[in-house]
């Protein structure tokens, strides 16, 4: 199967006079099932629709947007696999140097707020042609939302883009329902009935069984109203119990229909069996290809959805909490196909999804009654109805390990350690250690302070310690020298300097200094972002401490890397502010040594002497930089 047409010449060579749809993407064209654009286009193609593809058009003119002329049914617009602002900027709002979804990693090939820019450019030329937006950027901004980069509440992206319809979530169901409706002759403004869609109207008479959210003008002025609105949205992301939501603006009313049901196993199997080229378009070869393909080319997506539901993660808002999985046969067939790729060296890089060791719904009740609105599966403790069972995953991994040419099957997309430790049958835990990691396992406790973990929606630190202990014991029993690498986050809502120091002390005790530190990043669609903006926990209406100033965030980040000489001043200041001078000294529990104060004073004296023409020798030796801890110093088994 060939790539979709990316030029008019390629379209004409197929015998098409015009396409049914033109898909415009902020990413380069990668025809692999890990890329949402590829899935949506191949699904449309499998239903007989003619789709052409415009990757990363030049938005400074209209030329690229008119490449195929006006499509018969409409334009499909997506910013790409990642929100364009997250793709472009770090949490410090500094421009990133690399775009992994562009040829050669080149930055600048898509605009900020790509969905809005692309749609506005299309409207310059095509005044009436239907424009349908989707993808993660549109999905998480489907109603009014706090925007970290503008530091304000923005309107629904449907209004700012000027698009006619927004499809949220994974999209396979509603993209075909939408296409079939347009092909039948229905005008796009009549498509008010699609689950998993958002439309704008001045007449809400077609909406039913709905909840009216606070008005946009109210939530942008009142943070309590914002928290109330977000909580309602957050509680209506399930396809079984989710209600229609209505949000009023001055000129429009935006209506969000209930979520589309997640794909069933047989539907997922059909999607992943479509004829993907499984690589980037050959036009990118001369620029070195597309970096993003490297991590996923030899990986398998086995499931969707996540009932882990961490508060800082938008997965529940986008995919939902009900887990669905592909069949063993589907995954084995794809794995066998991978082994025939000329670049395959015997290693399956991952068999997972949002959370690798979730292969079924959290409980049987979810299928009939939906995910609980006011109750979590794993937080604050394990729900009594949670089915903890890794047997199906063990069988799947064994089948993939037995495929000829497969040397090793890794699990890299994330193990939910609390779910794992709750399983009384340790077969998977043992086989994970024995077969599916290589020297180290990365897990995400995120923090150690219980008050911060509560705001993250993560289990208490005692659960992680149980996991660490058992991981060490299993590896000792297997005679394997393997380590744990914890992912940790600074500056999450609820984290004050005392909590940050508690985390630093933990890192001291396990002899680990992370090479990189992740600050909390307030992206749309998460409960944590609502806390960050409002200073309120929407669930309880209680106030939440939020570290917001760049200086305090820098102190919290520095505490996680307290051994670095360049962080000394920030760590010293943080310890003084928190009245933790007991951690400044020469004892084994101290984080920093006081002698650096004298060194700093001597350096100032030396600089003053130099400026006055005097010659001053330095006193005392310069402290050697802390040795970089290798990854093998983390949770090393004794």
C-alpha atoms as one frame of an Amber mdcrd trajectory, in Angstrom:
protein
   0.000   0.000   0.000   1.407   3.407  -0.941   1.608   6.549   1.137  -1.322
   8.913   0.769  -0.903  11.599  -1.909   1.082  14.598  -0.687   1.226  16.369
  -4.064  -1.397  17.070  -6.701   0.601  14.974  -9.158   0.348  11.936  -6.857
  -3.391  12.516  -6.511  -3.873  12.654 -10.282  -1.784   9.504 -10.734  -4.390
   7.691  -8.653  -7.042   8.828 -11.087  -8.655  11.238  -8.621  -9.942  14.577
  -9.827 -10.386  15.826  -6.264 -10.088  14.305  -2.794 -12.954  13.745  -0.396
 -10.877  15.050   2.500  -7.592  16.921   2.844  -5.838  16.241   6.139  -3.569
  19.062   7.367  -1.095  18.191  10.128   1.452  20.078  12.205   3.620  16.943
  12.160   5.626  15.544   9.302   3.923  12.662   7.513   4.636   9.399   9.330
   2.412   6.493   8.306   2.634   4.536  11.537  -0.160   3.563  13.972   1.521
   5.501  16.785   0.624   8.698  14.910  -2.992   9.811  15.200  -3.075  11.393
  11.748  -2.050   8.110  10.140  -4.785   6.193  11.964  -7.548   8.651  11.063
  -6.497   8.789   7.406  -6.194   5.018   7.039  -9.564   4.486   8.747 -11.186
   6.898   6.292  -9.409   5.190   3.405 -10.638   1.776   4.564 -14.203   3.080
   4.273 -13.670   4.158   0.692 -12.853   7.833   1.175 -10.153   9.585  -0.868
  -7.752  11.345   1.478  -4.824  13.604   0.613  -2.245  14.745   3.165  -0.580
  18.140   3.689   2.122  17.884   6.376   3.472  21.053   7.973   2.176  23.576
   5.418   3.805  26.983   5.174   1.283  29.060   7.125   2.751  32.383   5.985
   0.965  32.079   2.615  -2.105  30.220   1.358  -0.243  28.323  -1.376   0.214
  25.011   0.466  -3.406  25.035   1.637  -4.693  25.131  -1.940  -2.436  22.309
  -3.174  -5.304  19.903  -3.901  -8.037  22.454  -4.446 -11.304  22.286  -2.537
 -12.055  18.794  -1.195 -15.474  17.304  -1.861 -16.383  16.917   1.827 -14.018
  18.968   3.952 -10.666  19.747   5.553  -9.402  17.845   8.591  -6.986  19.844
  10.747  -4.714  18.708  13.585  -1.728  20.291  15.315  -0.062  16.862  15.482
   0.697  14.225  18.093   1.541  16.874  20.716  -0.032  20.220  21.606   1.921
  22.758  19.540   2.715  24.943  22.558   4.087  21.992  24.531   6.014  20.976
  21.427   7.595  24.431  21.168   8.194  25.536  24.777   9.647  24.158  27.991
   7.864  24.651  31.300  10.104  27.722  31.737   8.535  29.033  28.493  11.853
  28.825  26.699  11.920  27.777  23.063  12.898  24.148  22.568  15.802  23.381
  20.284  14.395  20.252  18.665  11.076  19.129  17.208  11.072  15.341  17.087
   8.057  15.340  14.780   9.787  17.379  12.063  12.408  16.304   9.496  15.834
  16.163  11.077  14.357  17.492  14.324  14.174  20.991  12.824  12.248  23.590
  14.810   9.977  26.228  13.309   8.111  24.152  10.729   4.765  24.630  12.470
   3.288  27.743  14.106   2.349  28.270  17.724  -1.318  27.297  18.214  -1.152
  25.407  14.950  -4.808  24.355  14.875  -6.008  27.957  15.036  -3.457  29.249
  12.534  -4.146  26.535   9.963  -7.917  27.006  10.160  -7.686  30.779   9.860
  -5.455  30.392   6.818  -7.919  27.975   5.228 -10.754  30.426   5.818  -8.901
  33.079   3.816  -9.476  30.929   0.734 -12.362  28.575   1.475 -15.183  30.546
   3.070 -17.800  27.792   3.183 -15.874  24.503   2.999 -16.363  22.420   6.169
 -13.380  22.431   8.527 -13.223  19.715  11.179 -10.548  19.877  13.871  -9.221
  17.076  16.063  -6.116  15.668  17.692  -4.750  16.257  21.170  -4.554  20.059
  20.885  -8.216  20.385  19.936  -9.377  17.616  22.262  -7.924  19.162  25.422
  -9.032  22.684  24.492 -12.560  21.780  23.457 -14.162  24.024  26.078 -12.812
  27.121  27.802  -9.502  26.348  29.473  -6.608  27.893  31.349  -3.711  28.536
  28.999  -0.335  28.506  30.751   1.501  30.318  27.971  -0.922  33.271  27.884
  -1.626  32.938  31.613  -5.322  33.456  31.058  -8.536  31.556  30.378  -9.023
  31.083  26.646 -12.215  30.294  24.785 -13.022  26.956  23.223 -10.608  26.334
  20.376 -13.648  25.713  18.174 -14.427  29.435  18.347 -10.872  30.742  18.043
 -10.142  28.525  15.046 -13.325  29.299  13.148 -13.777  25.570  12.465 -17.230
  24.062  12.015 -16.868  20.956  14.154 -14.469  19.507  16.719 -13.963  15.777
  17.234 -12.442  14.900  20.611 -10.953  11.703  21.946  -9.358   9.022  19.795
 -11.756   9.682  16.941 -12.210   6.501  14.897 -15.954   6.172  15.533 -16.902
   9.778  14.992 -14.659  10.396  11.974 -16.598   7.788   9.975 -19.971   8.921
  11.306 -19.060  12.476  10.327 -17.787  11.468   6.887 -20.852   9.369   6.144
 -23.161  12.191   7.229 -21.405  14.732   4.984 -21.359  12.242   2.090 -25.125
  11.770   2.480 -25.616  15.466   1.837 -26.110  16.763   5.370 -24.569  20.229
   5.831 -21.898  20.398   8.513 -24.005  22.686  10.725 -26.555  19.874  10.997
 -24.034  17.470  12.545 -25.192  18.050  16.103 -25.760  14.399  16.986 -22.260
  12.896  16.916 -20.943  11.511  20.184 -17.397  12.666  20.821 -17.980  15.986
  19.064 -18.279  19.667  19.929 -20.301  22.126  17.878 -21.304  25.779  18.117
 -24.862  26.974  17.834 -27.248  29.812  18.624 -30.103  27.391  19.228 -29.699
  24.660  21.864 -33.067  23.080  21.211 -31.394  19.949  19.776 -29.383  19.322
  22.932 -30.876  16.983  25.517 -30.068  15.653  28.982 -27.465  18.362  29.390
 -25.605  20.238  32.101 -25.151  23.989  31.735 -21.647  25.046  32.731 -20.866
  28.473  34.177 -20.645  31.054  31.406 -17.272  31.860  29.877 -17.426  35.441
  31.149 -17.960  34.105  34.664 -15.143  31.579  34.745 -12.557  33.957  33.306
 -13.267  36.377  36.164 -14.005  33.996  39.049 -11.550  31.197  39.850 -14.077
  29.356  41.993 -16.425  29.281  39.011 -13.547  27.970  36.885 -12.918  25.177
  39.396 -16.620  24.281  39.413 -16.748  24.200  35.615 -13.641  22.066  35.306
 -14.890  19.538  37.856 -18.104  19.056  35.865 -16.062  18.502  32.691 -13.749
  16.127  34.550 -16.704  14.078  35.832 -18.208  13.692  32.358 -15.429  12.035
  30.378 -16.949   8.557  30.506 -18.919   7.233  27.534 -21.536   5.528  29.738
 -22.344   8.248  32.264 -21.069  11.391  30.534 -23.677  14.115  29.928 -23.924
  16.759  27.221 -22.237  19.962  28.409 -23.250  23.465  27.358 -21.049  26.548
  27.679 -22.369  30.002  26.813 -20.364  32.779  25.202 -21.491  36.231  24.097
 -22.069  35.278  20.475 -22.249  31.473  20.512 -23.183  28.529  22.655 -20.684
  25.670  22.531 -22.153  22.187  22.993 -20.047  19.158  23.895 -21.821  15.883
  23.194 -21.068  12.866  25.437 -17.865  10.929  24.684 -17.813   8.314  21.950
 -17.557   4.759  23.305 -14.023   3.322  23.314 -13.209   0.877  20.548 -13.863
  -2.750  21.411 -11.159  -5.373  20.969 -12.257  -6.410  17.472 -12.450  -2.751
  16.395  -8.960  -2.037  17.728  -7.666  -5.104  15.905  -9.112  -3.866  12.615
  -7.541  -0.429  13.045  -4.053  -1.773  13.735  -4.335  -4.252  10.856  -4.715
  -1.459   8.294  -2.030  -1.072   5.657   0.385   1.320   7.329   3.767   1.887
   5.722   5.107   1.934   9.312   7.662   4.658   8.607   8.021   8.288   7.527
   7.489   9.467   3.968  10.624   9.003   1.827  10.700  12.734   1.022  12.320
  13.234   4.445  15.296  10.932   3.850  17.687  13.666   2.761  17.058  15.541
   6.023  17.696  12.484   8.180  14.147  11.273   8.655  11.748  11.971  11.536
  13.283  11.419  15.011   9.946  10.515  16.650   9.718   7.253  14.737  12.776
   5.797  16.461  11.046   5.134  19.789   7.902   3.594  18.306   8.892   1.853
  15.090   9.521  -1.473  16.832   6.907  -1.025  19.560   3.397  -2.427  19.988
   0.401  -0.480  21.270  -1.552  -3.072  23.222  -4.166  -0.982  25.041  -5.957
   2.332  25.391  -7.423   4.217  28.311  -6.072   4.480  31.849  -7.835   4.009
  35.173  -4.689   5.173  36.999  -5.938   8.710  36.407  -3.028  10.778  37.780
  -4.197  14.356  38.303  -1.393  15.872  36.214  -2.142  13.633  33.216  -4.720
  14.429  30.511  -5.263  10.820  29.410  -8.606  10.495  31.193  -9.772  13.718
  29.526  -8.723  12.455  26.089  -8.963   8.642  26.074 -11.123   7.989  29.118
 -10.618   5.756  32.140 -11.983   2.511  30.696  -9.168   0.307  29.411  -9.638
  -1.654  26.194  -7.023  -3.937  24.685  -6.111  -5.605  21.429  -6.245  -9.377
  21.050  -3.172 -11.554  21.368  -3.438 -12.571  17.720  -3.488  -8.962  16.560
  -0.378  -8.108  18.557   1.516 -11.286  17.606   0.735 -10.654  13.935   2.063
  -7.091  14.170   5.148  -8.293  16.048   5.850 -10.846  13.323   5.513  -8.092
  10.729   8.041  -5.998  12.657  10.605  -8.821  12.552  10.682  -8.593   8.743
  11.689  -4.924   8.771  15.248  -4.575   7.500  16.145  -2.384  10.487  14.916
  -4.860  13.087  17.719  -6.144  15.310  15.750  -8.540  17.472  14.346  -6.125
  20.043  10.682  -5.220  20.559  11.018  -1.880  22.326   7.646  -1.881  24.071
   4.369  -3.734  24.501   2.125  -1.298  26.272   0.089   1.858  26.098  -0.810
   4.679  28.479  -0.001   2.185  31.248   1.670  -1.019  30.132   0.255  -3.426
  32.713  -3.410  -2.464  32.272  -5.061  -4.989  29.950  -8.687  -4.905  31.091
 -11.202  -2.519  32.686 -10.629  -1.786  36.351 -13.776  -3.700  37.278 -16.755
  -5.331  35.647 -19.040  -2.542  36.856 -17.308  -0.038  34.550 -18.579  -1.766
  31.421 -22.220  -1.408  32.444 -22.222   1.599  34.750 -19.156   3.529  33.601
 -16.205   4.816  35.607 -17.189   6.245  38.995 -17.593  10.026  39.014 -16.416
  10.630  42.556 -14.223   7.622  43.236 -10.808   6.568  41.918  -9.565   3.049
  41.283  -6.112   3.381  42.855  -6.304   6.529  44.983  -6.158   7.180  47.864
  -6.126   3.418  48.281  -7.053   0.494  46.074 -10.784   0.289  45.405 -12.336
  -2.893  46.786 -13.834  -3.575  43.345 -10.538  -3.301  41.454  -9.617  -6.458
  39.546  -5.855  -6.896  39.861  -4.824  -9.484  37.312  -1.711  -9.750  35.104
  -2.378 -13.242  33.757  -3.485 -12.112  30.310  -0.464  -9.812  29.976   1.883
 -12.646  30.985   0.409 -14.937  28.309   0.722 -12.200  25.680   4.360 -11.460
  26.498   5.239 -15.152  26.439   3.780 -15.481  22.938   5.741 -12.498  21.658
   8.976 -13.756  23.239   8.578 -17.013  21.329   8.416 -15.362  17.900  11.443
 -16.276  15.749  13.995 -13.439  15.419  12.780 -11.798  18.664  15.682 -11.666
  21.120  14.159  -9.461  23.800  10.819  -7.825  24.549  11.083  -4.636  26.596
   8.369  -2.818  28.540   9.070   0.906  28.439   5.731   2.714  28.367   5.336
   2.673  32.122   4.488   0.118  34.777   1.935   1.160  37.363   3.872  -0.082
  40.386   0.976   0.169  42.848  -1.248  -2.004  40.656   1.635  -4.456  40.359
   2.332  -4.664  44.090  -1.360  -5.350  44.779  -1.218  -8.539  42.688  -0.814
 -11.524  45.016   0.295 -13.648  42.062   3.885 -12.526  41.429   4.319 -14.349
  38.109   4.316 -11.120  36.118   6.612  -9.354  38.596   9.160 -12.172  38.300
   8.946 -12.363  34.516   9.166  -8.576  34.260  12.479  -8.663  36.128  13.762
 -11.724  34.306  12.798 -10.988  30.714  11.529  -7.473  30.100  14.036  -4.986
  31.484  17.730  -4.607  30.924  19.574  -3.457  34.014  17.071  -0.855  35.114
  13.357  -0.262  35.458  11.876   3.231  35.304   8.841   3.865  37.470   7.046
   7.053  38.482   6.453   7.595  42.200   6.621  11.350  41.289   7.170  12.460
  44.909   7.561  11.191  48.474   5.560  13.758  50.444   2.095  12.370  51.163
   0.503  15.821  50.999   1.897  16.324  47.487   1.046  12.786  46.402  -2.560
  13.420  47.478  -2.755  16.369  45.074  -1.142  14.279  42.342  -3.637  11.460
  42.774  -0.781   9.067  43.514  -0.664   6.489  46.336   1.171   7.208  49.572
   4.933   6.774  49.748   4.576   3.553  51.731   3.173   1.796  48.644   6.231
   2.725  46.609   8.545   1.537  49.392   6.786  -1.833  49.400   7.405  -2.046
  45.673  11.088  -1.096  46.031  11.600  -3.746  48.702   9.907  -6.475  46.676
  11.741  -5.513  43.475  15.047  -5.890  45.297  14.047  -9.262  46.784  12.900
 -10.693  43.442  16.081  -9.605  41.688  18.204 -11.127  44.456  16.317 -14.388
  44.118  16.885 -14.342  40.343  20.556 -13.500  40.805  20.156 -10.342  38.709
  21.902  -7.003  39.239  19.139  -4.546  38.324  18.080  -1.133  39.541  15.117
   1.185  39.844  15.125   4.691  38.393  12.380   6.889  39.878  10.728   9.650
  37.880  10.153  12.609  40.190   8.452  15.961  39.736   9.070  19.345  41.331
   6.721  22.280  41.937   3.441  20.387  41.663   0.487  22.060  43.404   0.698
  21.224  47.084   4.498  21.203  47.096   5.983  23.859  49.365   9.651  24.136
  50.316   9.220  21.673  53.178   7.894  19.042  50.767  10.696  19.798  48.310
  13.265  19.358  51.082  11.630  16.062  52.073  12.145  14.915  48.494  15.781
  16.057  48.551  16.375  14.071  51.748  14.910  11.009  50.094  17.266  11.414
  47.142  20.151  11.748  49.603  19.129   8.520  51.324  18.955   6.484  48.102
  22.182   8.069  46.792  20.566   9.378  43.644  20.786  12.696  41.851  18.538
  12.834  38.790  20.325  14.002  35.668  17.191  15.851  34.598  14.429  17.369
  36.690  10.850  17.695  35.500   8.906  20.705  36.732   5.151  20.374  36.785
   3.878  21.573  33.398   0.322  23.036  33.510  -1.179  21.696  30.290  -4.897
  21.865  29.409  -7.234  19.107  30.491  -5.773  18.152  33.883  -7.019  18.503
  37.428  -3.544  19.635  38.496  -3.639  22.517  36.003  -6.979  23.620  37.454
  -5.320  23.628  40.897  -2.340  25.550  39.536  -4.516  28.279  38.044  -7.120
  28.614  40.774  -5.202  27.660  43.912  -8.248  25.501  44.679  -8.771  21.759
  44.642 -11.948  21.516  42.524 -12.981  18.312  44.321 -13.014  19.789  47.840
 -12.957  23.567  47.202 -10.044  23.733  49.647  -7.112  26.050  49.038  -3.957
  24.488  47.613  -0.452  25.885  47.949   0.948  26.514  44.471   4.606  27.362
  43.785   4.345  29.863  40.938   7.235  32.304  40.974  10.201  31.322  38.791
  12.491  31.763  41.793  10.627  29.385  44.077  10.313  26.847  41.287  14.060
  27.165  40.711  14.681  26.477  44.418  12.498  23.366  44.369  14.215  22.155
  41.221  17.671  22.851  42.675  16.864  20.851  45.808  16.479  17.748  43.638
  20.018  18.330  42.334  21.494  19.738  45.515  24.952  18.303  44.818  25.538
  20.479  41.771  27.803  23.412  42.704  25.782  25.802  40.542  22.718  25.052
  42.676  24.377  25.839  45.999  22.976  29.351  46.459  19.420  28.281  45.681
  19.619  25.259  47.986  21.128  27.362  50.779  18.377  29.963  50.438  15.645
  27.299  50.436  17.017  25.642  53.576  17.244  28.990  55.380  13.698  29.991
  54.383  12.382  26.634  55.624  14.441  26.899  58.840  16.259  23.684  57.985
  19.783  24.861  58.805  20.310  21.379  60.281  20.885  20.246  56.687  23.807
  22.657  56.239  26.971  21.193  57.658  29.393  18.287  57.518  27.259  15.491
  58.941  26.073  12.541  56.838  22.510  13.912  56.805  23.500  17.350  55.527
  22.710  18.348  51.967  25.333  21.082  51.597  28.428  22.202  53.419  28.823
  25.615  55.042  32.371  26.115  53.763  31.016  27.251  50.418  29.818  30.420
  52.146  33.420  31.269  52.976  34.474  30.422  49.442  31.876  32.806  48.113
  33.087  35.557  50.438  36.675  34.931  49.382  35.672  35.089  45.745  34.009
  38.445  46.346  37.123  39.724  48.123  39.288  38.519  45.276  37.075  40.268
  42.756  37.109  43.471  44.833  40.893  43.329  45.143  41.294  42.802  41.435
  39.077  45.777  40.630  41.167  47.967  43.002  44.428  46.874  41.426  45.532
  44.693  44.318  46.806  41.167  43.883  44.988  38.676  46.033  45.570  34.959
  46.132  42.618  32.626  46.561  42.353  30.965  49.936  41.189  27.421  50.139
  40.757  25.002  47.298  37.904  25.115  44.854  35.362  22.439  45.616  35.405
  19.746  42.993  32.150  19.298  41.130  30.055  16.478  42.480  30.634  13.305
  40.567  27.736  12.493  38.310  25.923   9.546  39.777  25.396   6.802  37.286
  22.006   5.274  36.928  23.305   2.193  38.738  23.460   4.088  42.022  19.686
   4.248  42.159  17.995   1.763  44.520  21.047  -0.490  44.104  20.536  -3.881
  45.604  22.960  -4.587  48.376
